[in-house]
Amino acid sequence: MEINYKFRILYIYSLILLITSPLISQPEKENIVILVDENKAIYGEYIDTGNNWFIRNEQKGLSVDKNRVKSIVTKDYFESIRRKTPWNSTVESLIFFDSSANYQWFEDKDRVFNETLFFRITKLTLLFATAYFYNESVKANEALKKSVYGLSTNAERKFNEQYRNYQITATLALLTFTYTSVIAYIRFGRDSKFNNLEIQNRQTYEIEEFLRAESEKKTSLNSQQNYLEFAMSKKF
């Protein structure tokens, strides 16, 4: 009776997890971050203009070569990666019975939802199955002990079957939890091709700040070029 009661509690808890799983919706363009070069992140809206992204806010805008843009992510995803670590991703995959797909950047949000749902159902099913077959093997073992001198063929066969089922489901559960824990650690802060987005090492810019930085960079490059031309002209 105690084991059955625990099963009910675990079942109710699992249903709550499934029902309260956060809904994934398409991001709004005004809540995005453009990852530029290797160390910059710009808050703003964007428009595809062919070879460039036109990035803007309510006051200003600029055109950035697509080759400089590493990825475009939602603000929520960007800030989540900034706040947490790969270990958080691993721990949460164990707590929430998934593979932490939300810590890897996918433009297709249905993929995140489907993967989360798949592993959640798989993990819970394996846990229930393991607990069930463990309980059945314990009962079969008790029945075997009560048989005549422990020589009952039927009781022994039933025990062996239930214990084998328990070993199989326990092994599958262990492999599944191990796999999702490893993949949860590896995928943290990476895109769909597992390229590291380097989000935690990026400096954030508003549009105005990025424009100033680009202007200063251009001025510095022009100064260096003029100096080089002057030096070469003087030499000859």
C-alpha positions as protocol buffer text, in pm:
chain_id: "A"
residue {
  index: 1
  type: MET
  ca { x: 0 y: 0 z: 0 }
}
residue {
  index: 2
  type: GLU
  ca { x: 283 y: 240 z: 81 }
}
residue {
  index: 3
  type: ILE
  ca { x: 449 y: 181 z: -256 }
}
residue {
  index: 4
  type: ASN
  ca { x: 121 y: 232 z: -441 }
}
residue {
  index: 5
  type: TYR
  ca { x: 71 y: 559 z: -252 }
}
residue {
  index: 6
  type: LYS
  ca { x: 415 y: 677 z: -360 }
}
residue {
  index: 7
  type: PHE
  ca { x: 331 y: 585 z: -719 }
}
residue {
  index: 8
  type: ARG
  ca { x: 22 y: 805 z: -702 }
}
residue {
  index: 9
  type: ILE
  ca { x: 219 y: 1099 z: -563 }
}
residue {
  index: 10
  type: LEU
  ca { x: 486 y: 1062 z: -833 }
}
residue {
  index: 11
  type: TYR
  ca { x: 219 y: 1033 z: -1102 }
}
residue {
  index: 12
  type: ILE
  ca { x: 42 y: 1350 z: -985 }
}
residue {
  index: 13
  type: TYR
  ca { x: 375 y: 1536 z: -968 }
}
residue {
  index: 14
  type: SER
  ca { x: 457 y: 1425 z: -1323 }
}
residue {
  index: 15
  type: LEU
  ca { x: 122 y: 1549 z: -1453 }
}
residue {
  index: 16
  type: ILE
  ca { x: 183 y: 1886 z: -1289 }
}
residue {
  index: 17
  type: LEU
  ca { x: 522 y: 1909 z: -1461 }
}
residue {
  index: 18
  type: LEU
  ca { x: 370 y: 1832 z: -1799 }
}
residue {
  index: 19
  type: ILE
  ca { x: 75 y: 2067 z: -1760 }
}
residue {
  index: 20
  type: THR
  ca { x: 276 y: 2359 z: -1624 }
}
residue {
  index: 21
  type: SER
  ca { x: 555 y: 2323 z: -1881 }
}
residue {
  index: 22
  type: PRO
  ca { x: 611 y: 2675 z: -2023 }
}
residue {
  index: 23
  type: LEU
  ca { x: 448 y: 2742 z: -2359 }
}
residue {
  index: 24
  type: ILE
  ca { x: 694 y: 2835 z: -2631 }
}
residue {
  index: 25
  type: SER
  ca { x: 589 y: 3112 z: -2865 }
}
residue {
  index: 26
  type: GLN
  ca { x: 755 y: 3290 z: -3154 }
}
residue {
  index: 27
  type: PRO
  ca { x: 974 y: 3581 z: -3039 }
}
residue {
  index: 28
  type: GLU
  ca { x: 884 y: 3939 z: -3123 }
}
residue {
  index: 29
  type: LYS
  ca { x: 1144 y: 4120 z: -3332 }
}
residue {
  index: 30
  type: GLU
  ca { x: 1173 y: 4412 z: -3089 }
}
residue {
  index: 31
  type: ASN
  ca { x: 1298 y: 4171 z: -2820 }
}
residue {
  index: 32
  type: ILE
  ca { x: 1606 y: 4047 z: -2999 }
}
residue {
  index: 33
  type: VAL
  ca { x: 1983 y: 4075 z: -2972 }
}
residue {
  index: 34
  type: ILE
  ca { x: 2215 y: 4076 z: -3274 }
}
residue {
  index: 35
  type: LEU
  ca { x: 2548 y: 3904 z: -3212 }
}
residue {
  index: 36
  type: VAL
  ca { x: 2810 y: 4091 z: -3416 }
}
residue {
  index: 37
  type: ASP
  ca { x: 3175 y: 3993 z: -3467 }
}
residue {
  index: 38
  type: GLU
  ca { x: 3322 y: 3781 z: -3187 }
}
residue {
  index: 39
  type: ASN
  ca { x: 3254 y: 4006 z: -2888 }
}
residue {
  index: 40
  type: LYS
  ca { x: 2962 y: 4241 z: -2950 }
}
residue {
  index: 41
  type: ALA
  ca { x: 2587 y: 4218 z: -2887 }
}
residue {
  index: 42
  type: ILE
  ca { x: 2341 y: 4485 z: -3005 }
}
residue {
  index: 43
  type: TYR
  ca { x: 1988 y: 4541 z: -2873 }
}
residue {
  index: 44
  type: GLY
  ca { x: 1742 y: 4647 z: -3143 }
}
residue {
  index: 45
  type: GLU
  ca { x: 1508 y: 4555 z: -3425 }
}
residue {
  index: 46
  type: TYR
  ca { x: 1635 y: 4422 z: -3758 }
}
residue {
  index: 47
  type: ILE
  ca { x: 1537 y: 4409 z: -4123 }
}
residue {
  index: 48
  type: ASP
  ca { x: 1684 y: 4182 z: -4389 }
}
residue {
  index: 49
  type: THR
  ca { x: 1808 y: 4400 z: -4678 }
}
residue {
  index: 50
  type: GLY
  ca { x: 1986 y: 4133 z: -4881 }
}
residue {
  index: 51
  type: ASN
  ca { x: 2359 y: 4130 z: -4807 }
}
residue {
  index: 52
  type: ASN
  ca { x: 2314 y: 4331 z: -4486 }
}
residue {
  index: 53
  type: TRP
  ca { x: 2104 y: 4347 z: -4174 }
}
residue {
  index: 54
  type: PHE
  ca { x: 1956 y: 4689 z: -4107 }
}
residue {
  index: 55
  type: ILE
  ca { x: 1953 y: 4729 z: -3729 }
}
residue {
  index: 56
  type: ARG
  ca { x: 1748 y: 5005 z: -3570 }
}
residue {
  index: 57
  type: ASN
  ca { x: 1566 y: 5141 z: -3271 }
}
residue {
  index: 58
  type: GLU
  ca { x: 1309 y: 5423 z: -3255 }
}
residue {
  index: 59
  type: GLN
  ca { x: 1568 y: 5695 z: -3321 }
}
residue {
  index: 60
  type: LYS
  ca { x: 1858 y: 5552 z: -3522 }
}
residue {
  index: 61
  type: GLY
  ca { x: 1966 y: 5267 z: -3744 }
}
residue {
  index: 62
  type: LEU
  ca { x: 2269 y: 5122 z: -3918 }
}
residue {
  index: 63
  type: SER
  ca { x: 2350 y: 4863 z: -4181 }
}
residue {
  index: 64
  type: VAL
  ca { x: 2574 y: 4569 z: -4083 }
}
residue {
  index: 65
  type: ASP
  ca { x: 2730 y: 4318 z: -4323 }
}
residue {
  index: 66
  type: LYS
  ca { x: 2575 y: 3974 z: -4274 }
}
residue {
  index: 67
  type: ASN
  ca { x: 2922 y: 3821 z: -4260 }
}
residue {
  index: 68
  type: ARG
  ca { x: 2977 y: 4008 z: -3933 }
}
residue {
  index: 69
  type: VAL
  ca { x: 2655 y: 3880 z: -3776 }
}
residue {
  index: 70
  type: LYS
  ca { x: 2707 y: 3547 z: -3600 }
}
residue {
  index: 71
  type: SER
  ca { x: 2346 y: 3498 z: -3493 }
}
residue {
  index: 72
  type: ILE
  ca { x: 2026 y: 3677 z: -3394 }
}
residue {
  index: 73
  type: VAL
  ca { x: 1868 y: 3556 z: -3070 }
}
residue {
  index: 74
  type: THR
  ca { x: 1586 y: 3662 z: -2843 }
}
residue {
  index: 75
  type: LYS
  ca { x: 1658 y: 3891 z: -2551 }
}
residue {
  index: 76
  type: ASP
  ca { x: 1521 y: 3632 z: -2308 }
}
residue {
  index: 77
  type: TYR
  ca { x: 1758 y: 3365 z: -2441 }
}
residue {
  index: 78
  type: PHE
  ca { x: 2054 y: 3604 z: -2439 }
}
residue {
  index: 79
  type: GLU
  ca { x: 1998 y: 3712 z: -2079 }
}
residue {
  index: 80
  type: SER
  ca { x: 1931 y: 3355 z: -1965 }
}
residue {
  index: 81
  type: ILE
  ca { x: 2270 y: 3242 z: -2097 }
}
residue {
  index: 82
  type: ARG
  ca { x: 2437 y: 3544 z: -1936 }
}
residue {
  index: 83
  type: ARG
  ca { x: 2287 y: 3460 z: -1597 }
}
residue {
  index: 84
  type: LYS
  ca { x: 2354 y: 3087 z: -1591 }
}
residue {
  index: 85
  type: THR
  ca { x: 2621 y: 2824 z: -1655 }
}
residue {
  index: 86
  type: PRO
  ca { x: 2644 y: 2482 z: -1824 }
}
residue {
  index: 87
  type: TRP
  ca { x: 2605 y: 2324 z: -1480 }
}
residue {
  index: 88
  type: ASN
  ca { x: 2267 y: 2496 z: -1441 }
}
residue {
  index: 89
  type: SER
  ca { x: 2165 y: 2342 z: -1772 }
}
residue {
  index: 90
  type: THR
  ca { x: 2271 y: 1996 z: -1654 }
}
residue {
  index: 91
  type: VAL
  ca { x: 2098 y: 2021 z: -1316 }
}
residue {
  index: 92
  type: GLU
  ca { x: 1776 y: 2152 z: -1470 }
}
residue {
  index: 93
  type: SER
  ca { x: 1771 y: 1864 z: -1718 }
}
residue {
  index: 94
  type: LEU
  ca { x: 1757 y: 1630 z: -1417 }
}
residue {
  index: 95
  type: ILE
  ca { x: 1503 y: 1832 z: -1221 }
}
residue {
  index: 96
  type: PHE
  ca { x: 1263 y: 1892 z: -1508 }
}
residue {
  index: 97
  type: PHE
  ca { x: 1312 y: 1553 z: -1678 }
}
residue {
  index: 98
  type: ASP
  ca { x: 1420 y: 1698 z: -2013 }
}
residue {
  index: 99
  type: SER
  ca { x: 1740 y: 1766 z: -2211 }
}
residue {
  index: 100
  type: SER
  ca { x: 1764 y: 2145 z: -2157 }
}
residue {
  index: 101
  type: ALA
  ca { x: 1692 y: 2214 z: -2525 }
}
residue {
  index: 102
  type: ASN
  ca { x: 1596 y: 2570 z: -2426 }
}
residue {
  index: 103
  type: TYR
  ca { x: 1964 y: 2646 z: -2357 }
}
residue {
  index: 104
  type: GLN
  ca { x: 2058 y: 2581 z: -2719 }
}
residue {
  index: 105
  type: TRP
  ca { x: 1954 y: 2840 z: -2975 }
}
residue {
  index: 106
  type: PHE
  ca { x: 1705 y: 2707 z: -3231 }
}
residue {
  index: 107
  type: GLU
  ca { x: 1509 y: 2935 z: -3461 }
}
residue {
  index: 108
  type: ASP
  ca { x: 1250 y: 2659 z: -3487 }
}
residue {
  index: 109
  type: LYS
  ca { x: 1082 y: 2676 z: -3146 }
}
residue {
  index: 110
  type: ASP
  ca { x: 864 y: 2375 z: -3223 }
}
residue {
  index: 111
  type: ARG
  ca { x: 1180 y: 2166 z: -3218 }
}
residue {
  index: 112
  type: VAL
  ca { x: 1255 y: 2277 z: -2862 }
}
residue {
  index: 113
  type: PHE
  ca { x: 900 y: 2203 z: -2751 }
}
residue {
  index: 114
  type: ASN
  ca { x: 891 y: 1859 z: -2920 }
}
residue {
  index: 115
  type: GLU
  ca { x: 1230 y: 1753 z: -2784 }
}
residue {
  index: 116
  type: THR
  ca { x: 1141 y: 1867 z: -2433 }
}
residue {
  index: 117
  type: LEU
  ca { x: 811 y: 1680 z: -2444 }
}
residue {
  index: 118
  type: PHE
  ca { x: 974 y: 1366 z: -2587 }
}
residue {
  index: 119
  type: PHE
  ca { x: 1243 y: 1336 z: -2322 }
}
residue {
  index: 120
  type: ARG
  ca { x: 1006 y: 1431 z: -2040 }
}
residue {
  index: 121
  type: ILE
  ca { x: 763 y: 1154 z: -2133 }
}
residue {
  index: 122
  type: THR
  ca { x: 1049 y: 908 z: -2195 }
}
residue {
  index: 123
  type: LYS
  ca { x: 1218 y: 976 z: -1863 }
}
residue {
  index: 124
  type: LEU
  ca { x: 897 y: 958 z: -1662 }
}
residue {
  index: 125
  type: THR
  ca { x: 789 y: 639 z: -1837 }
}
residue {
  index: 126
  type: LEU
  ca { x: 1125 y: 475 z: -1765 }
}
residue {
  index: 127
  type: LEU
  ca { x: 1111 y: 585 z: -1401 }
}
residue {
  index: 128
  type: PHE
  ca { x: 761 y: 445 z: -1357 }
}
residue {
  index: 129
  type: ALA
  ca { x: 854 y: 123 z: -1537 }
}
residue {
  index: 130
  type: THR
  ca { x: 1169 y: 79 z: -1325 }
}
residue {
  index: 131
  type: ALA
  ca { x: 977 y: 138 z: -1002 }
}
residue {
  index: 132
  type: TYR
  ca { x: 699 y: -95 z: -1115 }
}
residue {
  index: 133
  type: PHE
  ca { x: 927 y: -385 z: -1209 }
}
residue {
  index: 134
  type: TYR
  ca { x: 1132 y: -334 z: -893 }
}
residue {
  index: 135
  type: ASN
  ca { x: 815 y: -361 z: -689 }
}
residue {
  index: 136
  type: GLU
  ca { x: 705 y: -669 z: -884 }
}
residue {
  index: 137
  type: SER
  ca { x: 1045 y: -836 z: -840 }
}
residue {
  index: 138
  type: VAL
  ca { x: 1029 y: -773 z: -464 }
}
residue {
  index: 139
  type: LYS
  ca { x: 685 y: -934 z: -447 }
}
residue {
  index: 140
  type: ALA
  ca { x: 802 y: -1225 z: -663 }
}
residue {
  index: 141
  type: ASN
  ca { x: 1101 y: -1274 z: -434 }
}
residue {
  index: 142
  type: GLU
  ca { x: 872 y: -1283 z: -131 }
}
residue {
  index: 143
  type: ALA
  ca { x: 654 y: -1542 z: -303 }
}
residue {
  index: 144
  type: LEU
  ca { x: 965 y: -1747 z: -385 }
}
residue {
  index: 145
  type: LYS
  ca { x: 1073 y: -1741 z: -21 }
}
residue {
  index: 146
  type: LYS
  ca { x: 731 y: -1870 z: 86 }
}
residue {
  index: 147
  type: SER
  ca { x: 732 y: -2153 z: -168 }
}
residue {
  index: 148
  type: VAL
  ca { x: 819 y: -2506 z: -57 }
}
residue {
  index: 149
  type: TYR
  ca { x: 1191 y: -2491 z: 22 }
}
residue {
  index: 150
  type: GLY
  ca { x: 1225 y: -2223 z: -245 }
}
residue {
  index: 151
  type: LEU
  ca { x: 1198 y: -2487 z: -518 }
}
residue {
  index: 152
  type: SER
  ca { x: 876 y: -2372 z: -684 }
}
residue {
  index: 153
  type: THR
  ca { x: 946 y: -2356 z: -1058 }
}
residue {
  index: 154
  type: ASN
  ca { x: 669 y: -2105 z: -1132 }
}
residue {
  index: 155
  type: ALA
  ca { x: 769 y: -1872 z: -847 }
}
residue {
  index: 156
  type: GLU
  ca { x: 1134 y: -1881 z: -953 }
}
residue {
  index: 157
  type: ARG
  ca { x: 1050 y: -1817 z: -1317 }
}
residue {
  index: 158
  type: LYS
  ca { x: 828 y: -1523 z: -1228 }
}
residue {
  index: 159
  type: PHE
  ca { x: 1099 y: -1375 z: -1008 }
}
residue {
  index: 160
  type: ASN
  ca { x: 1359 y: -1408 z: -1285 }
}
residue {
  index: 161
  type: GLU
  ca { x: 1128 y: -1242 z: -1539 }
}
residue {
  index: 162
  type: GLN
  ca { x: 1043 y: -947 z: -1315 }
}
residue {
  index: 163
  type: TYR
  ca { x: 1403 y: -900 z: -1205 }
}
residue {
  index: 164
  type: ARG
  ca { x: 1521 y: -907 z: -1568 }
}
residue {
  index: 165
  type: ASN
  ca { x: 1259 y: -646 z: -1661 }
}
residue {
  index: 166
  type: TYR
  ca { x: 1375 y: -433 z: -1370 }
}
residue {
  index: 167
  type: GLN
  ca { x: 1738 y: -453 z: -1484 }
}
residue {
  index: 168
  type: ILE
  ca { x: 1647 y: -359 z: -1842 }
}
residue {
  index: 169
  type: THR
  ca { x: 1436 y: -56 z: -1750 }
}
residue {
  index: 170
  type: ALA
  ca { x: 1686 y: 59 z: -1486 }
}
residue {
  index: 171
  type: THR
  ca { x: 1968 y: 42 z: -1743 }
}
residue {
  index: 172
  type: LEU
  ca { x: 1764 y: 232 z: -2003 }
}
residue {
  index: 173
  type: ALA
  ca { x: 1674 y: 497 z: -1746 }
}
residue {
  index: 174
  type: LEU
  ca { x: 2038 y: 537 z: -1642 }
}
residue {
  index: 175
  type: LEU
  ca { x: 2155 y: 568 z: -2003 }
}
residue {
  index: 176
  type: THR
  ca { x: 1881 y: 820 z: -2089 }
}
residue {
  index: 177
  type: PHE
  ca { x: 1949 y: 1040 z: -1785 }
}
residue {
  index: 178
  type: THR
  ca { x: 2325 y: 1025 z: -1849 }
}
residue {
  index: 179
  type: TYR
  ca { x: 2286 y: 1115 z: -2217 }
}
residue {
  index: 180
  type: THR
  ca { x: 2057 y: 1412 z: -2151 }
}
residue {
  index: 181
  type: SER
  ca { x: 2283 y: 1539 z: -1873 }
}
residue {
  index: 182
  type: VAL
  ca { x: 2589 y: 1533 z: -2099 }
}
residue {
  index: 183
  type: ILE
  ca { x: 2408 y: 1692 z: -2395 }
}
residue {
  index: 184
  type: ALA
  ca { x: 2258 y: 1956 z: -2164 }
}
residue {
  index: 185
  type: TYR
  ca { x: 2610 y: 2060 z: -2058 }
}
residue {
  index: 186
  type: ILE
  ca { x: 2751 y: 2060 z: -2412 }
}
residue {
  index: 187
  type: ARG
  ca { x: 2466 y: 2249 z: -2582 }
}
residue {
  index: 188
  type: PHE
  ca { x: 2463 y: 2544 z: -2339 }
}
residue {
  index: 189
  type: GLY
  ca { x: 2499 y: 2873 z: -2528 }
}
residue {
  index: 190
  type: ARG
  ca { x: 2540 y: 2711 z: -2870 }
}
residue {
  index: 191
  type: ASP
  ca { x: 2344 y: 2734 z: -3192 }
}
residue {
  index: 192
  type: SER
  ca { x: 2173 y: 2451 z: -3380 }
}
residue {
  index: 193
  type: LYS
  ca { x: 2510 y: 2349 z: -3532 }
}
residue {
  index: 194
  type: PHE
  ca { x: 2677 y: 2352 z: -3187 }
}
residue {
  index: 195
  type: ASN
  ca { x: 2881 y: 2664 z: -3265 }
}
residue {
  index: 196
  type: ASN
  ca { x: 2960 y: 2853 z: -2946 }
}
residue {
  index: 197
  type: LEU
  ca { x: 2783 y: 3191 z: -2957 }
}
residue {
  index: 198
  type: GLU
  ca { x: 3023 y: 3331 z: -2692 }
}
residue {
  index: 199
  type: ILE
  ca { x: 2732 y: 3515 z: -2530 }
}
residue {
  index: 200
  type: GLN
  ca { x: 2892 y: 3539 z: -2187 }
}
residue {
  index: 201
  type: ASN
  ca { x: 3203 y: 3706 z: -2331 }
}
residue {
  index: 202
  type: ARG
  ca { x: 3021 y: 3971 z: -2536 }
}
residue {
  index: 203
  type: GLN
  ca { x: 2992 y: 4340 z: -2462 }
}
residue {
  index: 204
  type: THR
  ca { x: 2638 y: 4472 z: -2499 }
}
residue {
  index: 205
  type: TYR
  ca { x: 2560 y: 4785 z: -2699 }
}
residue {
  index: 206
  type: GLU
  ca { x: 2259 y: 4999 z: -2768 }
}
residue {
  index: 207
  type: ILE
  ca { x: 2237 y: 5127 z: -3126 }
}
residue {
  index: 208
  type: GLU
  ca { x: 2384 y: 5468 z: -3036 }
}
residue {
  index: 209
  type: GLU
  ca { x: 2677 y: 5310 z: -2850 }
}
residue {
  index: 210
  type: PHE
  ca { x: 2755 y: 5078 z: -3137 }
}
residue {
  index: 211
  type: LEU
  ca { x: 2744 y: 5367 z: -3387 }
}
residue {
  index: 212
  type: ARG
  ca { x: 2995 y: 5560 z: -3176 }
}
residue {
  index: 213
  type: ALA
  ca { x: 3221 y: 5256 z: -3146 }
}
residue {
  index: 214
  type: GLU
  ca { x: 3208 y: 5198 z: -3524 }
}
residue {
  index: 215
  type: SER
  ca { x: 3281 y: 5567 z: -3590 }
}
residue {
  index: 216
  type: GLU
  ca { x: 3581 y: 5564 z: -3355 }
}
residue {
  index: 217
  type: LYS
  ca { x: 3707 y: 5244 z: -3515 }
}
residue {
  index: 218
  type: LYS
  ca { x: 3677 y: 5394 z: -3864 }
}
residue {
  index: 219
  type: THR
  ca { x: 3854 y: 5714 z: -3753 }
}
residue {
  index: 220
  type: SER
  ca { x: 4136 y: 5509 z: -3601 }
}
residue {
  index: 221
  type: LEU
  ca { x: 4178 y: 5302 z: -3918 }
}
residue {
  index: 222
  type: ASN
  ca { x: 4184 y: 5618 z: -4135 }
}
residue {
  index: 223
  type: SER
  ca { x: 4445 y: 5776 z: -3910 }
}
residue {
  index: 224
  type: GLN
  ca { x: 4665 y: 5469 z: -3933 }
}
residue {
  index: 225
  type: GLN
  ca { x: 4626 y: 5459 z: -4311 }
}
residue {
  index: 226
  type: ASN
  ca { x: 4709 y: 5831 z: -4349 }
}
residue {
  index: 227
  type: TYR
  ca { x: 5014 y: 5791 z: -4128 }
}
residue {
  index: 228
  type: LEU
  ca { x: 5134 y: 5494 z: -4331 }
}
residue {
  index: 229
  type: GLU
  ca { x: 5088 y: 5683 z: -4659 }
}
residue {
  index: 230
  type: PHE
  ca { x: 5269 y: 5986 z: -4517 }
}
residue {
  index: 231
  type: ALA
  ca { x: 5556 y: 5775 z: -4391 }
}
residue {
  index: 232
  type: MET
  ca { x: 5595 y: 5598 z: -4724 }
}
residue {
  index: 233
  type: SER
  ca { x: 5577 y: 5926 z: -4915 }
}
residue {
  index: 234
  type: LYS
  ca { x: 5840 y: 6078 z: -4690 }
}
residue {
  index: 235
  type: LYS
  ca { x: 6069 y: 5780 z: -4738 }
}
residue {
  index: 236
  type: PHE
  ca { x: 6065 y: 5814 z: -5114 }
}
